[in-house]
């Protein structure tokens, strides 16, 4: 396994990005892991290593780079990261401040930079890519799928936030242009994933030549799929991975051919 940080040129400057891939059998299909509201951290890098270990080139971009080097999080006595809805209002406001400065156009510009970077001497197989993300990242994968349909053919989001709004650029509407496959994992007890939201996403994305699948995990809260989180649910997370890796194998087969 090879992992390292790279500096990717963007319209706004330079975006630090964690990259992991196997040491042999290059080139590899590229996969982007989009961060949640807390930003990049070792927990996400470990998830990237897991994906890379089965034959992928996995990237974790720091989408807050325009605001400096932001590293944040709160932990309980057991070393688990505390979810946003479990911290006080002052801590919530501080955690959300970088998010409010992040615009959709910025995210898409940064994704275009990631795509361009993979073609500049990196051990990446040309052609279709994959992506997945959590919370904020679950929203981003829908926008990426709809904006770069020829490149992103396997996209997954877990406990995605604010994917259905009344705005014309709502994430679920942007994703109508997607090709390939999209998978979404929801928690039954997630305030961001109410039954109307889930139903609207299914109605909008289903039956359009796009293979859309989703799963609602009973009794599970927002944040369940992150392994170091205080609300982590192992069974729900493993079920998501089963769907994600099957989708990746169909759309962007790994370098190992497994």
N, C-alpha and C positions, 0 to 999 in steps of 0.2 A: 504494500500500500504506500502510495506517495501522497502527502498532503502538504499544502503550502499556501501562503497568502500572495496574491497577485494584485497589481495596481492597474485597473482598467480605465483607459481614457474615456471620458464622457463629454457631453456638451457643457456640463457644469463644472468639470474638473477631473478629479481622479477618484474612482470608487474602489476601496479596498474590498477584495473578494476572497473568501476561503475556497480552495479547490482541493478535491480529493479524487483519486483515480487509482486503479490497479497499476502495479509496476510492469506487468507483462500483457501481451495480447492487444496492444493498441492497433487501430484507433477505437475509441469508445463513443457510444451515443451520449450526447450531452443532456444533462438534467439540471434544472435550476430549483433550488429550495428557497422559497420566499419566506422571510421572517414574519413573526407576529409583532404585536405592538411593542414588546419589550426590546426588540432589536436583536442583533447578532450576539452569540455567546457560545460557550463550549457545548452546551446541550444540543444546539443546532449543528455544530460541527461534527459531533458524534453521529447524529442522524445521517449527515452527508456521507460520513465514512461507511456507514452501514449500506447505503445505496451503492456507493462506489465499489464495495467489496464483492458485489455480484456482477460487475462488469460495466459500470457507468462512470462518466466524468461528471461529478456533481459539484455545483457551484453554489455558494451562499453569499450573495452580495449584501454589503452594508448599505441599505437604502437611506440611512440617515446621514450619509457622509457630507452632505451639504451643510450640515449643522455642527460639524466637528466629529470627534470620536466619542459617540454616546454608548455607554455601557451601563445598564441599570438592571435592577431586580431586587426582590426582597425574599428572604429565606426563613423557614421555620426552624425549630430546634432540631428537627431531623434532617436538615440540609435540603429539604424540598423547596422549590420555588413557589412562592405564594401567589395565587391568582389575583388578577386585578380586582375582582369583586370581593376579595377578602382583605384588602388593605384599606386604610382610612382615606378620607376624601383628599387630604393634602397630598398623599402619595399617589393617588389616582390622577390628580391634576398634573403632577410632575411627570408621570409616566406617559400621559396622553399628549403633553406639549409637543414633543417631536413629531408625533403623528399628525397633528393639526397643521404643521408646516409642510407636509408632504402632499403634493398634488398628483392627480392621476397622470397628467402629461409627463411629469418627472419620472414616474414609474415606467412608463412606456419608453421614454427616451433611454432610460438606464437599461431596459431589456434589449433595446436595439443595440446598445453598446456591448452587451454580453454576447449577443449573436455574432456581432462583428469580431469580437475578441476570439471566439472559438475557431475562427478561420485563419488565425494568424500564427501558425506554427504549433498550436496546441494539439495534443493527441486525441483529437475529436473526429468522429466520423461525420462527414458532410450529410446534410439532409435533416429529416425530422428530429425534433427534440422533445423532451418531456419537462414537466414542472410540477411541483406540489408545494403546498404552503399551509400555514396554520393561522386562524383568526384573520388578521389583516392580510396575510399571505393567501388565505382562501379566497378573499375578494380579488386579489391581484391575479390569481391564476385564471379567473374567468375573463378578466380584461385582456390578459395576454393571449388566451386562447382565441378570443374574438378579433384581436388586432393583428396577430401574426398566425393566421390559420394554416398557412403552408408550412410553417416551421414547428409550431407546437401542436403535436398530434396526440399527446397523452398527458392529461392535466388532472390533478387531484387537489381537493381542498378539504381540510378537516376543521370543524367548528368555525367555519367562515363567518365573518361579521359583515353586516349591512349589505348583503348581496342583492336585496330587493328594496328599492326606494321608488319614490315618485318622480325622480329626475330622469331626463331623457338619456343620460349616460349611466344609468344604473348598471351594475356589473352583470346582472342576469340578461339585460337587453344587449349589452356589448357581446356577450358570449353566443348570441344567436348566429354569429358569423363563423363560429368554430367548426373545425373539421376533426375527424378522428374520434377521440373519446374524452369524456369528462366524468370523473367520479367525485361525489361529495359525501362526506361523513358528518352526520349531525348528532348532537346529544339531545335526548328527549327533554332534559331540564335546562336547555340553553335558551336564554331570553332572546338571543339573536336568531334563533332557528325555530320560530313559532310554526305551528301547523300551516297557517296561511303563507308564510314565507316559503316553506318547503314545497307546498302545493303549487305556488306560482312559479318557482324555479322549474319544477317538473313539467308544468304545462308549457312553459316558454321554451325549454331546451329539448323536450322530447319530440320525436317524430319529425326531425328536420334533416335527416340524413346523418345526424350526429348520434353517436352511441352514448347516451347519458344514463348513468346509474347513480343511485344514492342509497344510503342506509341510515336509519334512525336508531340509535343505540338506547335502549331502555334504561331509565334511571341515571343517565350520564349527564355531567355538567359541561359547560363551556371550558375548553382547555384540556379535555380528557386525553388527547392523543400525544401530549408532550410527556416524555418519560420521567422527567425530573419535577413535574408539577404536583402540587398538593392534591389535585383532583384527578390524577392519572388513573385511567381504567385500562388495565392490561388486555382484557378480553376484547373490548371494543377496538383498541389500537391494533391488535393482531388481525382482527377481521378486516380493518381498513387496509393493512399491508397486504393481505391476501388479494384484495381487489386491485390495489395499486400495482403490485408486481405482475399480476396477470395482464393488466392493461399495458404495462411497459413491454412485456414479452410480445404482445400482439402488435403493438405500434412501433416500438423502438427496441428490437431484440438486443439483448446484452452481448458484449464482446465475447463472452465465454460460450455463447450459444446454448445456455442452460435452459 
